[in-house]
Amino acid sequence: MSEAEQVRAEVRAWLAEHWDPDLPLLEWRERLVASGWAAPSWPRRWFGRGLPEWAERVVGDELAAVDAVGRPPGIAPSLAAATILEHGPDHLRARFLRPLLTGGETWAQLFSEPGAGSDLAGLTTRAVLDGDRWVVNGQKVWSTSAHHADLGLLLARTDWDAPKHRGITCFVLPMRQRGVEVRPLRQMNHHASFNEVFLADAEVPADHVIGAAGEGWPVALTTLAHERRFAARRVVLPTGGGRARDEARAEAAELLETYRWYPQRMGRPDLALDHARRLGRATDPVVRQELARLHALRRVSEWTAARARASTARGRPGPEGSIAKLLLSHIARQAARTHTVICGPRGTLRGADGPYDGAIAEVFVSVPAQSIAGGTDEIQRNILAERVLGLPREPAPGRDVPFRRQIAPRG
């Protein structure tokens, strides 16, 4: 029996003995975490089983086979957990990892700023140590789910005399305090998934630093690397009855409401062929050419995803994350173009007057976000050029100049 087969048999036997859909969701997840099956690839010391990355897929398959609930959806068990696991310190691992896995605490990512999006290292949110606390002032933007988060994964500048990529610190910010104000952002597609977060003398305990003070840039790179993988994950919901399943569906519904427009951001390539057939244009040579381009891009994306899974299973994640992210942007744009060729100006109509009750109109105003969210296309190209192809880095005059001088150049 192979190692994977042994793991499969073990988790199957454990579920047969312990899975109870009538348990409260939190109680079930506490049981799952205590067993190590909630995060089998994590170290045993930190609620896992020390297994290779492929064990996550095996356990997920077995949970789905019995319609059992796994760990919570969202960024907490993916981005925040991966960052804390890799960079520590131990007291933060002990404090935050278990509730990350049970769903006892929710998280938001507080990285981007109005003046520091793609150039994340140019952030100006300030954190000053004052006794046993850090005092934080600044503004964050595009913060998904910040309106109901308990904690924030925060980047702030703590040393203005260090160069731009140094002097940044990563914190765990308690969100439910007077110094944190969250305001929703209304998008041009009429949704409000994102927020801007204003920090006015917000307080962070002195020991809530991930990694080390002033060394937050490598921590941020860890989070961003996992963000590209996280974007491709699907939320698998249980379908049967029982309290645990009901509460899991309610939990997911709240999360997924935020992402309700994301299929439109992807361009709705799944509708393209049906759209052409509905309007009798499936035999039009121009439409067929656009459909063929879209189909080819989707197949390449599927193969890239398979390569990424294989690399991860071997414990050697490669450049596929950035490639896949860039491909998704191409697919979204091609899908929007295809829908445009199929239906022309009528695609801009909203509501019942438009194709698919206005979904195509929503595609047109949502697709541009795909090339920005989670790292712009330009950033992905730079990553691939510099870190995969080994091309020279772009010139960066003043890379070693203190950040204070970069934002306020003298005479």
N, C-alpha and C positions, 0 to 999 in steps of 0.2 A: 504494500500500500504506500503510495506517495505521501509526501508531507501534506500536500493540499487535501488529499483524500482523508488523511487522518484528522486534519482540522475540521473538515466538513462533517465527518462522522461525530466528532466531539461536540461541536456546536449544535448539531441536530439532536443529539441525545440530551444535551443540556436544555434545549428549548422544549423538548417533549416533557421534561420533568418540571420546568419552572415557568413557562409562558402561561399567563392567565389573563385573558382579555378583560376580565371584570375588575382587575385591580385599578386603583387610581393611577393615572399616567405617571406622576412623580414617583410613586412607590414602585411601579414596574421598572422605571429607568434607574432608580437606586439599586434595584436587584441586578439589572443588566450591567451597571457600572461596577458593582462589587464583584461580578464574575470575571470582568476583564473583556467581555465580548462586546461592550459598547465601542471600544477603540482597540481592537486586537493588535494593531501595529505599534501602539504606544508602549513605552517601557513599563514593566511590571510595577515599578515603584510608583508610576503615575497612572494607575488605573487601567493599564493595558495588559497584554500578554507577551510583549516582546517579539511578535511574529513579523515576518516580512510584509511589505505593503500589499502584496496580493491577497493577504488574509482578509483585508477589508471587503474586497469583492466577494470572497467566499462566504463570509458571515452575512453580508447583505443579501446574497442569494437565498441563504437558509432562512433568514428573517422573513423575506418576501414569500417563501414557499409555504410558511404557516400563517401568513398575513399578520405577522407580529410587528410591533412598533420598534423602530430603531432610535438612534440618537436624534436630537432636535435638528430641524432645518435651520438655515441662516448662516451668518458669518461666524457665530460664536464657536461651534465645534470645528470649523474649518480654518478661517483666517486667524482669529484671536488665539485659538488653541495651538495652532502650528507655530505661531510667533512666540508664545510663552514657553512652549515645550523646547524650542530650539535655543532661546536666549535666556530663559529663567528670569530671576534667580529662584531658588528652591521655595522660598516662602511665598512667592506669587504662584508658583505651580501648585503648592499645597492649598492656597486660598481659593484659586479661581478655576482649576481644571475640572473638579468634580461638578460644580454647578453649571459649567459649560456643557457637560455631557448630559445632565439631567434636565436641562431647560429651566433651571431655577433662576438663572439670570440671563438677560438678553444684552446684546452688544451692538454698537455702531462703530463705524470707522471714521475717524476724524483726521484726515490727511490733507485733502485739497483745500486751497484758499482762493479767494477772488483774484489774487495776484500770483498764485503759485499752483497751477494745475499740472500741465505737463512738466513744467520746471519745478517739481515738487521740492527740490532742495532749496529753492528760493523762499521758503515759507518764513513768515514774520511773526507768527503767534509766539508770544514771549512767556517763559516760565522762570520765575525767580524763587530761589530757595529762601524761606523765611522760617527759621527754627525747625519745627517738625513737620513742615508742609511746604509744598510748592504753590505759588500764587500765579495763576495763568490768566493772561489777557490776550484777546485776539478774536479772529473770526474764521470759521470753517464753512465749507459749502459743498453741495452735492452729497450730503450725508444721508444715505438711505436708512430708513427706520430709526433715525435719531429721535423721533417724536415719542417712541415708546421704549427706548433703550435704558437699561439700568446702568450700563458702563460704556465707556468709549475708549477705543484704541487711539490714543492722541499723540501726534507729533508736535513738538514745540521747540523753539530755539532757546537754549540755555547759556550759550557762550557766543556773544556777538563779535568777539575778537578772533575767533577761529575761522578758517575758510568755510565756504558755503556748505560743503558736504560734511563738515565736522561741526561740533557745537550744537547738534540737534539731539534731542532726547525723546525716547518713546515712553509714554506713561499709560497707566490705567486710570482713567478719569471717572469718578462717580458722577453720573449724569443728573441725578435727582437732587439738585442743590440750587440755592438762590442765584449763584453766579453763572448758571447755565441757562440760556434762553434759546429755544428751538422754534424756528419759524418755517412753515412749509413754503416750497417754491412752486408756483403754478407754471406748468410747462405749456408749450405751444400746442400740444396735443390734448390739452385740457385736464391732464392728470396732474397729481401732486405727489410724486413718489419720493422726491428728494427734499432736503431741508438745508437751511443755513443755520449755523449754530454760533451764537454770540457768547463769548467768554469774558466776563467782567469780574475780576478778582475771584475766579473759580479756584477751589482748593483741591489739591491732590496730596495725599499723605506722602511724606518724604520717602518712604520705602516702596512706593508704587511705581518704581522705575523698571522697565523691561530692559535687560542688558545692563548697560552702565550709562551714567550721565555723560552726555556729549558724544555717545557712540550710537546714536539712534538711526543713522543712515543704513548700516548693514541690517538692522532690525527691520526697517521699512522695506528693504529689498526682499527680505524673507516673506513679509506679508504680501507684497505685490506679486511675487512668484507664485504663491498659493492662490492669489486672486484670479490669475489667468486659468488655473485648473478648476477653481470653484465655479467660474462662470459657465462651465460646460456640464455641471452636475444637474441632475433632475431630482425633484422631490417625489418620492414614491410613497403614496398614501395607502393605508390599510382600507379594505372595503367592507369587512364584516362588522358585526355588532360587538358590544361590550364597552365598558367605561373607558378603558385605555385607548381603544381605537377612536371612540367618539371625541375624546379630549385631544387626541393627536390630530384629527381632522380639523377641529376648531382652531388649534394652534397653527396648523399649516394655512388655513384659510386667512387668518390675520396676516401672516407673512406674505402669502401669494397675492393678496389684494394690492400690495405695493408693486408687484411685478406684473399686474394684469395686462399692461400694454406691451410687455416685452416681446410677445410673438410678432406684434406689428413692428417693433424695433428691428427684428430679424428679417423683415421684408415679406413675411408670409409666403415663402417659397412653396409651402405645402398646398397653397391655393392656386398656384399659377396654371397648372394644366386644366383643372376644373374650370377656372375662370375663362380660359380660351375656349373650352368646349361649350360653356354656357352661352357665350356670345357667338358661337359658330365660326370661330377664328382659328381652330386647331389645325386647319389645313393651309392657312396663310403662310407662305414661305418665310416672310419676315418674322412672324410670330414664332414659327417653328425654330428658326435660328436662335432667337432669344431664349426659348425654352431649352434648347440643346445646350447653350452656354450655361444656363442655370443648373441643369442636370449635371453637367461635367464638374462644375465647381462643388456641388453638393457631394458627389462621389469622392472627389479628392479630399474634401473635408472629412468624410467618413474614414478614409484610409489614414489620414493624419491622426485622427482620434484613436484609431486602432494602434498605430505606432506609439502614441503617447501612453496608452494603457500598457503596452508591452514594455516600454522603457521603465514605467513606474513599477511594474511587477518585478523587474530585475533590480529595482532599487537604484536606478540611475536615470532620473528624469532628465530629458534632453531639451532641445530647443523647440519641441513640438508645441509647447504652450503658446509661445509667441507666434509661431506659424499658424496655429489654429485660430488665434485671436484675429490675426490679419485676414485669414481666409473668411471668417465670419463677416467681416466688413465688406469684403468683395461680394459674398453671397447676398447680403442685405441690399447692396446697391444694385446688383444685377436683378434681384427679385423685384425691386421697385421699378427698375427700367422695364422689365418684362410686363408688369401690370400696366404700366403707362402705354406701352405699345398695344396691348390687348384692348384697353378700354378708352384710351385717350382722355380728353378733358372731363368726361363723366366720372372718372375716378376721384375727382376732387370733391364730389358731393358727399355730405355727411348724413348720418342717420339713415332712415329707410329709403331715401332717394338715391343713395349711393350703392355701389356694388358691395355685397356682403354686409349690408346695413352700416355702411360707412367705414368698414375695416380697412379698405384700400386707401381711403382718404387719410386715415390714421397712419397707415404705412408711410405715406409720402412725408409726413411731418415728424415721424418717429425715427426713420432710418438714419438720419445724420448722427443721432446719438450713439449708434453702434460703433462709429469710427472714433469716438471720444472716450466713452466709458471704459474704465478699467485699464487705461493706458491708450493714448492715441495711436493711430496707424503710424505716424512718424516715429513715435517712441519705439514701437515694435520693430520697425525697419532698422532703427539704430541698434537695437539689441541684437538683431540677427546679423547685421553688418559687422559689428565690433566683436561680439562674443562668440558667434558661430563661424562666420567667414573670415575673421581675423583681420578685417580691414582697419586702416588707421582711424583713431578716434577723431571726432570733429574738433577743430581748434577751440580751445577754451581759455582765452586770455584772462588772466587774473584768477585762475583756479585756486592758487595758494594765497590769494589776498584775503585779509580778514573780511568777513561778511559785512561788518559795519561800514567799511570803505566801499564795498560794492553797491550798497543801496544808497549811500550818501557820498558820491565821489567828490573829492576836493578840487576846487578851482580848476 
